[in-house]
Amino acid sequence: MNSQTVKRNVMYRMSVGKTVIAFAVAFSIAATPVSAQQRPPAPVTVAEAVEQDVAAGQLFVATVMPLKRVTIGSAVDGRVVELMAEEGQRVSAKQPLAQLLTNTIELELAGAVAELDLRKQELAELENGTRREDLEQAKARMLGAKANWQYARTEFERNQRLLNSKANSQGEFEKASAFASSSEQAYYELKAAYDLAVAGPRPEKIGQARAQFAIQSATVDKIRDRIKKYTVIPQFDGYVTSELTEAGAWLKSGDPVMEILALDEVEVRGFVAEQHVPHVRRGTHVRVEVPSLPDRIFTGVVTMIVPQADMRARTFPVNVRVKNEITNEGPLLKSGMYARIELPTGEKQAALMVSKDALVLGGSKPIVYVVDTGDDPKSRTGKVTPVLVELGVASAHLIQVKGALKKGQWVVVEGNERLQPGQEVNVTSIRKPIVAATARK
């Protein structure tokens, strides 16, 4: 290979290498995370960190419990033909859980409904009164009987004259007399029938028909109510935790079918030592920790302080009502979870408080983003700095934080989920903190 050829190969390889480097640089720039590039200031909402007098808190071991736990049973005897829910499924109030066999009772219902229709038509017939055609028929019969009676009376009078003149026998006269009398009775009978037809049914008859219709209607309702009992339903929204029967099984009245837990709200039950119970009040807002959910902070309200201690441990049960978070995978707080509740146990002291919305969870410790506007306190732009905090007691809207945070500093309460340390922000609004009357600003 001559020198010219070697030179051309070298030049070609250098050209290819430059092209590859150029592509690599372009790809590296395109793949650089957005956080490393210059971003426009992120719009955020901030609130001040404030001081508030709160009682010192202490954590107590607790357990998540359902608001309701009910074993749904069968109200009637019968055979299970279908189970309509399974363990873990969310069910709504009145949603069918199981269906029992109803073939025989449905036949009974069909007969009762037909009897009810009969009673209804009988009542309608009486209430509507006599039809016009029936009245005309009764009137025609009455008038025909009247004509017969008039003819018979004429014959009677004629035979009486013949008898007086000795032109007729006593037998013929008596025969004419009997015919006249029977014709008169027939007329009055048909006249009475016509008068009854004009007057219509007696009120007592209508009342009896109404009573029979009501009795049969109650019978139908009773059978329908029995049929409803063959469908097992819950009375509240919840989750199926146990199936206690199977399709094809025979159930007696009262036999269990499924267990349902109400978890849209939960009771977190802690056990508080007797020296701390006097500091706990119903209606107090408290913080609830669930170690298995480190990226969630819950707050609840004390709803009950059971006035009966465990005689061995000298602790009192305290219930805290917490609104659960329902996801597509089910309730976030599940029955039986280990938890801790922070209850007030001492005298009030000054504490630094921030909005619960300021907390960013998910790391080893909670953080809040503090906005630094530099030397201009009126500036609405600045950079954010993450500050690690430890959590303390909670109120209705605020929560105590301990860390390198000072009263009056702005903390981000909206838009903090996507922030990065050192990122520039634009404060679009300032939320006024909702604090108690004892807050120190």
GIHUJO-V11421 format. One record per residue. N is the residue number from 1. RES is the residue in one small letter. SS is DSSP state (H for helix, E for strand, L for the rest). BURIAL is + if it has 16 or more other C-alpha atoms within 10 Angstrom, else -. D_FIRST is the distance of its C-alpha to the first C-alpha in Angstrom with 1 decimal. Layout:
N,RES,SS,BURIAL,D_FIRST / N,RES,SS,BURIAL,D_FIRST
This chain:
1,m,L,-,0.0 / 2,n,L,-,3.8 / 3,s,H,-,6.8 / 4,q,H,-,8.3 / 5,t,H,-,6.4 / 6,v,H,-,6.9 / 7,k,H,-,10.3 / 8,r,H,-,11.2 / 9,n,H,-,10.8 / 10,v,H,-,12.9 / 11,m,H,-,15.4 / 12,y,H,-,15.8 / 13,r,H,-,16.6 / 14,m,H,-,19.0 / 15,s,H,-,20.7 / 16,v,H,-,21.2 / 17,g,H,-,22.6 / 18,k,H,-,25.0 / 19,t,H,-,26.2 / 20,v,H,-,26.9 / 21,i,H,-,28.8 / 22,a,H,-,30.8 / 23,f,H,-,31.9 / 24,a,H,-,32.8 / 25,v,H,-,34.9 / 26,a,H,-,36.6 / 27,f,H,-,37.4 / 28,s,H,-,38.7 / 29,i,H,-,41.0 / 30,a,H,-,42.3 / 31,a,H,-,42.9 / 32,t,L,-,44.8 / 33,p,L,-,48.4 / 34,v,H,-,51.0 / 35,s,H,-,52.9 / 36,a,H,-,50.0 / 37,q,L,-,50.0 / 38,q,L,-,52.8 / 39,r,L,-,55.6 / 40,p,L,-,58.7 / 41,p,L,-,61.9 / 42,a,E,+,63.3 / 43,p,E,-,66.9 / 44,v,E,+,69.2 / 45,t,E,+,72.9 / 46,v,E,+,74.3 / 47,a,E,+,77.6 / 48,e,E,+,79.1 / 49,a,L,+,79.4 / 50,v,E,+,83.2 / 51,e,E,+,85.6 / 52,q,E,+,88.2 / 53,d,E,+,90.9 / 54,v,E,+,90.1 / 55,a,E,+,91.4 / 56,a,E,+,89.3 / 57,g,E,+,87.6 / 58,q,E,+,86.9 / 59,l,E,+,84.8 / 60,f,E,+,86.5 / 61,v,E,-,85.1 / 62,a,E,+,85.6 / 63,t,E,+,84.8 / 64,v,E,+,83.9 / 65,m,E,+,86.6 / 66,p,E,+,87.1 / 67,l,E,+,89.7 / 68,k,E,+,91.3 / 69,r,E,-,91.0 / 70,v,E,-,92.9 / 71,t,E,+,93.3 / 72,i,E,+,93.9 / 73,g,E,+,96.5 / 74,s,L,+,98.0 / 75,a,L,+,101.3 / 76,v,L,+,102.5 / 77,d,L,+,102.4 / 78,g,E,+,99.8 / 79,r,E,+,96.7 / 80,v,E,+,93.2 / 81,v,E,+,91.4 / 82,e,E,+,88.4 / 83,l,E,+,86.7 / 84,m,L,-,85.1 / 85,a,L,+,83.3 / 86,e,L,-,81.3 / 87,e,L,-,80.7 / 88,g,L,-,78.7 / 89,q,L,-,79.4 / 90,r,E,+,80.9 / 91,v,E,+,84.2 / 92,s,L,-,86.4 / 93,a,L,-,90.2 / 94,k,L,-,91.9 / 95,q,L,+,88.7 / 96,p,E,-,89.7 / 97,l,E,+,88.6 / 98,a,E,+,90.3 / 99,q,E,+,92.4 / 100,l,E,+,95.4 / 101,l,L,+,96.9 / 102,t,L,+,99.3 / 103,n,H,-,100.2 / 104,t,H,-,103.9 / 105,i,H,-,104.5 / 106,e,H,-,102.9 / 107,l,H,-,105.4 / 108,e,H,-,108.1 / 109,l,H,+,106.8 / 110,a,H,-,106.7 / 111,g,H,-,110.4 / 112,a,H,+,111.4 / 113,v,H,+,109.7 / 114,a,H,-,111.6 / 115,e,H,+,114.8 / 116,l,H,+,114.0 / 117,d,H,-,113.5 / 118,l,H,-,116.9 / 119,r,H,+,118.6 / 120,k,H,+,116.9 / 121,q,H,-,118.3 / 122,e,H,+,121.7 / 123,l,H,+,121.8 / 124,a,H,-,120.6 / 125,e,H,-,123.4 / 126,l,H,+,126.0 / 127,e,H,+,124.7 / 128,n,H,-,124.5 / 129,g,L,-,128.2 / 130,t,L,+,130.0 / 131,r,L,-,128.3 / 132,r,H,-,130.2 / 133,e,H,-,130.5 / 134,d,H,-,132.1 / 135,l,H,+,134.6 / 136,e,H,-,135.5 / 137,q,H,-,136.1 / 138,a,H,+,138.3 / 139,k,H,+,140.2 / 140,a,H,-,140.8 / 141,r,H,+,142.1 / 142,m,H,+,144.4 / 143,l,H,-,145.8 / 144,g,H,-,146.3 / 145,a,H,+,148.3 / 146,k,H,+,150.3 / 147,a,H,-,151.3 / 148,n,H,+,152.3 / 149,w,H,+,154.4 / 150,q,H,+,156.1 / 151,y,H,-,156.9 / 152,a,H,+,158.2 / 153,r,H,+,160.4 / 154,t,H,-,161.9 / 155,e,H,+,162.7 / 156,f,H,+,164.2 / 157,e,H,-,166.5 / 158,r,H,-,167.5 / 159,n,H,+,168.4 / 160,q,H,+,170.4 / 161,r,H,-,172.5 / 162,l,H,+,173.0 / 163,l,H,+,174.1 / 164,n,H,-,176.6 / 165,s,L,-,178.1 / 166,k,L,-,178.3 / 167,a,L,-,175.9 / 168,n,L,-,173.2 / 169,s,L,-,173.0 / 170,q,H,-,172.2 / 171,g,H,-,169.2 / 172,e,H,-,167.6 / 173,f,H,+,168.2 / 174,e,H,-,166.5 / 175,k,H,-,163.6 / 176,a,H,+,163.1 / 177,s,H,+,163.4 / 178,a,H,-,160.7 / 179,f,H,+,158.4 / 180,a,H,+,158.9 / 181,s,H,-,158.2 / 182,s,H,-,155.0 / 183,s,H,+,153.7 / 184,e,H,+,154.3 / 185,q,H,-,152.4 / 186,a,H,+,149.5 / 187,y,H,+,149.3 / 188,y,H,-,149.3 / 189,e,H,-,146.7 / 190,l,H,+,144.3 / 191,k,H,+,145.1 / 192,a,H,-,144.1 / 193,a,H,+,140.8 / 194,y,H,+,140.2 / 195,d,H,-,140.9 / 196,l,H,-,138.5 / 197,a,H,+,135.8 / 198,v,H,+,136.4 / 199,a,H,-,136.3 / 200,g,L,+,133.0 / 201,p,L,+,131.9 / 202,r,L,-,133.7 / 203,p,H,-,131.7 / 204,e,H,-,132.1 / 205,k,H,-,130.3 / 206,i,H,+,127.4 / 207,g,H,-,127.3 / 208,q,H,-,127.2 / 209,a,H,+,124.3 / 210,r,H,+,122.4 / 211,a,H,-,122.9 / 212,q,H,+,121.7 / 213,f,H,+,118.6 / 214,a,H,-,117.9 / 215,i,H,-,118.3 / 216,q,H,+,115.9 / 217,s,H,+,113.4 / 218,a,H,-,113.5 / 219,t,H,+,113.0 / 220,v,H,+,109.9 / 221,d,H,-,108.5 / 222,k,H,-,109.3 / 223,i,H,+,107.3 / 224,r,H,-,104.4 / 225,d,H,-,104.4 / 226,r,H,+,104.3 / 227,i,H,+,101.3 / 228,k,H,+,99.5 / 229,k,H,+,100.1 / 230,y,L,+,98.2 / 231,t,E,+,95.0 / 232,v,E,+,94.0 / 233,i,E,+,92.8 / 234,p,L,+,92.1 / 235,q,L,-,93.9 / 236,f,L,+,91.0 / 237,d,L,+,87.2 / 238,g,E,+,85.4 / 239,y,E,+,83.1 / 240,v,E,+,83.9 / 241,t,E,+,83.5 / 242,s,E,-,85.3 / 243,e,E,+,86.2 / 244,l,L,-,89.5 / 245,t,L,+,90.2 / 246,e,L,-,88.5 / 247,a,L,-,88.9 / 248,g,L,-,91.7 / 249,a,L,-,93.6 / 250,w,E,-,97.3 / 251,l,E,+,98.2 / 252,k,L,-,101.6 / 253,s,L,-,102.6 / 254,g,L,-,101.1 / 255,d,L,+,98.3 / 256,p,E,+,95.0 / 257,v,E,+,92.1 / 258,m,E,+,89.4 / 259,e,E,+,89.0 / 260,i,E,+,88.0 / 261,l,E,+,86.9 / 262,a,E,+,87.1 / 263,l,E,+,84.1 / 264,d,E,+,83.8 / 265,e,E,+,85.7 / 266,v,E,+,85.9 / 267,e,E,+,88.2 / 268,v,E,+,86.6 / 269,r,E,+,89.2 / 270,g,E,+,89.2 / 271,f,E,+,91.7 / 272,v,E,+,93.1 / 273,a,E,+,95.1 / 274,e,H,-,98.7 / 275,q,H,-,98.5 / 276,h,H,-,95.9 / 277,v,H,+,97.6 / 278,p,L,-,100.0 / 279,h,L,-,97.1 / 280,v,L,+,95.7 / 281,r,L,+,97.1 / 282,r,L,-,96.8 / 283,g,L,-,94.7 / 284,t,L,+,92.5 / 285,h,E,+,88.8 / 286,v,E,+,86.6 / 287,r,E,+,82.9 / 288,v,E,+,81.7 / 289,e,E,+,78.6 / 290,v,L,+,77.0 / 291,p,L,-,74.5 / 292,s,L,-,72.6 / 293,l,L,-,72.0 / 294,p,L,-,70.7 / 295,d,L,+,69.5 / 296,r,L,+,72.9 / 297,i,L,+,76.1 / 298,f,E,+,79.3 / 299,t,E,+,82.7 / 300,g,E,+,86.0 / 301,v,E,+,89.7 / 302,v,E,+,92.3 / 303,t,E,+,94.5 / 304,m,E,+,96.6 / 305,i,E,+,97.7 / 306,v,E,-,99.3 / 307,p,E,-,102.5 / 308,q,E,-,102.3 / 309,a,E,-,100.4 / 310,d,E,-,98.8 / 311,m,L,-,101.5 / 312,r,L,-,99.1 / 313,a,L,-,96.4 / 314,r,L,-,98.7 / 315,t,E,+,96.2 / 316,f,E,+,96.9 / 317,p,E,+,94.7 / 318,v,E,+,93.5 / 319,n,E,+,91.9 / 320,v,E,+,89.3 / 321,r,E,+,88.7 / 322,v,E,+,85.0 / 323,k,E,-,83.5 / 324,n,L,+,80.8 / 325,e,L,-,77.4 / 326,i,E,-,76.9 / 327,t,E,-,73.3 / 328,n,L,-,71.9 / 329,e,L,-,71.6 / 330,g,E,-,75.3 / 331,p,E,+,77.2 / 332,l,L,-,75.4 / 333,l,L,+,78.4 / 334,k,L,+,79.4 / 335,s,L,+,82.6 / 336,g,L,-,82.6 / 337,m,L,-,79.8 / 338,y,E,+,80.2 / 339,a,E,+,80.9 / 340,r,E,+,82.3 / 341,i,E,+,84.7 / 342,e,E,+,85.3 / 343,l,E,+,89.0 / 344,p,E,+,91.1 / 345,t,E,+,92.8 / 346,g,E,-,94.0 / 347,e,E,-,95.3 / 348,k,E,-,93.5 / 349,q,E,-,91.0 / 350,a,E,+,88.6 / 351,a,E,+,85.3 / 352,l,E,+,82.2 / 353,m,E,+,81.8 / 354,v,E,+,79.1 / 355,s,E,+,78.9 / 356,k,H,+,77.6 / 357,d,H,+,75.0 / 358,a,H,+,73.4 / 359,l,L,+,72.2 / 360,v,E,+,68.6 / 361,l,L,-,68.5 / 362,g,L,-,65.9 / 363,g,L,-,64.7 / 364,s,L,-,66.2 / 365,k,L,-,68.8 / 366,p,L,+,70.0 / 367,i,E,+,68.8 / 368,v,E,+,70.1 / 369,y,E,+,68.2 / 370,v,E,+,69.9 / 371,v,E,+,69.4 / 372,d,E,+,69.0 / 373,t,L,+,69.8 / 374,g,L,-,69.5 / 375,d,L,-,72.2 / 376,d,L,-,73.6 / 377,p,L,-,75.9 / 378,k,L,-,76.3 / 379,s,L,-,72.7 / 380,r,L,-,71.6 / 381,t,E,+,67.9 / 382,g,E,+,66.4 / 383,k,E,+,64.2 / 384,v,E,+,65.0 / 385,t,E,+,65.1 / 386,p,E,+,65.6 / 387,v,E,+,68.6 / 388,l,E,+,69.2 / 389,v,E,+,72.8 / 390,e,E,-,75.3 / 391,l,E,+,77.8 / 392,g,E,+,81.5 / 393,v,E,+,84.5 / 394,a,E,+,84.3 / 395,s,L,+,86.7 / 396,a,L,+,86.8 / 397,h,L,+,83.9 / 398,l,E,+,82.6 / 399,i,E,+,81.3 / 400,q,E,+,81.4 / 401,v,E,+,78.2 / 402,k,E,-,77.7 / 403,g,E,-,74.8 / 404,a,L,-,73.4 / 405,l,L,+,75.0 / 406,k,L,-,77.8 / 407,k,L,-,80.7 / 408,g,L,-,80.0 / 409,q,L,+,76.2 / 410,w,E,+,74.7 / 411,v,E,+,73.1 / 412,v,E,+,71.2 / 413,v,E,+,73.2 / 414,e,E,+,71.4 / 415,g,L,-,67.6 / 416,n,H,+,66.9 / 417,e,H,-,65.2 / 418,r,H,-,61.9 / 419,l,L,+,61.9 / 420,q,L,-,59.3 / 421,p,L,-,60.2 / 422,g,L,-,60.0 / 423,q,L,+,59.9 / 424,e,E,+,61.8 / 425,v,E,+,64.8 / 426,n,E,+,67.4 / 427,v,E,+,70.9 / 428,t,E,-,72.4 / 429,s,E,-,75.7 / 430,i,E,+,77.7 / 431,r,E,-,79.6 / 432,k,L,-,83.0 / 433,p,L,+,83.4 / 434,i,L,-,86.2 / 435,v,L,+,88.0 / 436,a,L,-,91.4 / 437,a,L,-,94.3 / 438,t,L,-,93.7 / 439,a,L,+,90.1 / 440,r,E,-,89.4 / 441,k,L,-,87.3
